[in-house]
Amino acid sequence: MPRVAIIGAGVVGLSTALCIKLQHPSLGLTIIADRFLEDTTSDGAGGLFRPDDRFVLGVDPSTLRKWSQTSFEHFNNIIFSNIGAEAGIAQVSGYQLFNEPRPDPSYQNTIYNFRHLSKDELTTFPDHYKYGYFTTTLYVDTRRYMKYLTKILTEKQVTFVQKKINSLEELVDSYDIVVNCTGYGARELCHDDLIHPIRGQMIRVRAPWIKHFYYTDDNCYMIPNYDTIVLGGTRQVDNDNTQVDLNDKEGIWQRCLRLCPSLAQAEILWHWAGLRPNREPIRVETETIKHGNKQLFIVHNYGHGGNGISLSWGTAVDATRLFSSYLNAISTADKSLSSKL
C-alpha cells in the first residue's frame, strides 16, 4: 500500500484525514504536526457557520457554494445524530447588525433560516443600527469537535506523530503521497507568498443566559458555544503577533459590553490570539515534487482564512477526490510493473 501522511492537525487536517480514511478504510495514515488540539489555530475559532464570499476571495462562486453546502450537510447530519453533543455542534440563531446596507450573504440559501430585520427590530439594540438580518445557522465548538475528530481517527488506527516538518523534500524517502494542511505554516513550508496572516483575538466567558449570537460591523461578536461564549474580535491583516494584546483585550470587552451590558456578570475563562491563514484563493490542488531520483505526490489543502471551520469538510471532500486520483495512478503503475516482471 502507498505510504501516506497528512501534515497539519488543525480542523482542516483532521477533517481531510477522516474523509480519506472513510473512503479508503484499509489505507494506513500518519498525521504529522508540531501542534495538536488546544495548541492549534482551530482552537481559537468562534465556530459560527457563515462562509461569506466577501471573505473568500479568488474562489469560483460555484466552488464556494459547493464547499459550503457540503460542510453544512456534514455538520447538520452530526447535529441530528446521537453524537451531536460529543462533537460540540448545534443549531444557533442570532443577529447580524450593520451601520450601512450591504449585499445579502452568499450563504443565505445554505443555512436554516435568513430574514431581514425590520426598522422596529433594529431600534431595540443599544446602538441604532440601520440594517441587519436574523439567521438560524449552526456553531461548531472547535475544542470539542477537534477532540471528537481525534478520537474517531484514533479508533480507525490513524497514527499521530508530533514533529515539525521544515521542507516537503524531507518526506520523499518515507511517503508516497503527502496531504499538506499546514495552514499559515505553508507560507514557509511551500514558500507561498500568497498566504497572509489575519490576526484574531478573542475572550472566552461563561454566560449561560446568552442564547443568541450577535455580529456587528464594528468588530464585535458574541457566539454561544457548547458551554462558553466567544467574544471578539479583531481582523488585523499582516499582523503576525500571536500574543494577547492588552489594548485589543480591552477593546473587545468594551464593545461587547456596550452591546450586551449583562456581560459584566460573566465569568472570564481565558484569552486567545492567533493567525487566520488567509490565501487568495484557498489552495486545493495537486503538485509533484522531485528530489534526486524520487518523486512525491502532494495534495494541498490550506489557506482558509477565517472560514477554516465552515469550509473544512467541503475542501476535505475535494482534497480526497484529488488524493484518490493519485492513489489510483500509483495502483495502476504498480500493476503495470508487476505484469512485466
Disulfide bonds with the S-S distance in Angstrom:
none
